[in-house]
């Protein structure tokens, strides 16, 4: 009614073969990250071969606060990816998926 959709089930997306893309810098990623996540800094997102070729594969973006991951979601959507979710901060996302 208000355009608010339910929060995605991140664990289900991961079970379906989804990946977590952490768009923080390599230095930020080195300090701490979600196990199994791919580090693709936001400035490298447009030209990174680690992004799946399958544009329907679930992709969950994360960063330090949710700002860069929101930008990453927009970039991926503009490239034709259909199943992209902004997971927000990596710490918050890590708590939601329980790793």
C-alpha positions in Angstrom: 0.0 0.0 0.0 2.8 2.4 0.9 5.3 0.9 -1.5 7.2 -0.8 1.3 8.2 -4.3 0.4 9.1 -7.0 2.9 12.8 -7.4 3.8 14.5 -10.0 1.6 15.4 -13.4 3.1 19.2 -13.1 2.6 19.8 -16.7 3.7 17.3 -17.9 1.1 19.1 -15.8 -1.6 22.4 -17.4 -0.6 20.9 -20.9 -0.7 19.7 -20.1 -4.2 23.3 -19.5 -5.2 23.4 -15.8 -4.5 26.7 -14.0 -3.8 27.6 -11.1 -1.5 29.6 -8.3 -3.1 31.4 -6.0 -0.6 32.1 -2.7 -2.3 34.4 -1.3 0.3 38.1 -0.6 -0.4 40.5 -3.5 -0.1 41.9 -1.9 3.1 38.4 -1.8 4.7 37.7 -5.4 3.6 41.0 -6.6 5.1 40.0 -5.3 8.5 36.8 -7.4 8.5 34.3 -8.9 6.1 31.6 -11.6 5.7 33.1 -15.0 5.1 32.8 -15.9 1.4 32.0 -12.4 0.2 33.7 -11.0 -2.8 35.5 -7.7 -2.5 34.9 -5.5 -5.5 35.5 -1.9 -4.6 32.8 0.4 -5.9 35.1 2.3 -8.4 35.9 -1.1 -9.9 32.4 -2.4 -10.2 31.9 -1.5 -13.9 34.8 -3.5 -15.1 35.3 -6.4 -12.8 35.2 -9.9 -14.2 34.1 -11.3 -10.8 30.6 -10.1 -11.3 28.5 -13.0 -12.5 27.6 -13.3 -16.2 24.1 -14.6 -15.2 22.1 -11.4 -14.8 19.4 -13.3 -12.8 21.8 -14.6 -10.1 21.0 -13.1 -6.7 23.6 -10.4 -5.7 23.6 -8.9 -2.3 25.7 -5.7 -2.0 27.2 -4.4 1.3 29.6 -1.8 2.5 30.3 0.1 5.7 27.0 1.9 6.1 24.7 1.1 3.1 25.5 4.2 1.0 28.0 2.6 -1.4 26.1 -0.6 -1.5 23.0 1.4 -2.6 25.1 2.9 -5.4 26.4 -0.6 -6.3 22.8 -1.9 -6.5 21.9 1.0 -8.9 24.9 0.3 -11.1 24.2 -3.4 -11.3 20.5 -2.7 -12.1 21.5 -0.3 -14.8 23.6 -3.1 -16.3 20.6 -5.4 -16.5 21.0 -7.4 -13.3 17.5 -8.3 -12.1 18.0 -9.8 -8.7 20.1 -7.3 -6.7 19.6 -6.4 -3.1 21.2 -3.7 -0.9 22.3 -5.6 2.2 23.4 -2.3 3.9 26.4 -2.4 6.3 28.5 -5.6 6.2 28.2 -5.9 10.0 24.4 -5.6 9.9 24.2 -8.1 7.0 26.5 -10.5 8.8 24.2 -10.4 11.8 21.1 -11.1 9.6 22.6 -14.1 7.9 24.1 -15.4 11.1 27.7 -16.3 10.0 
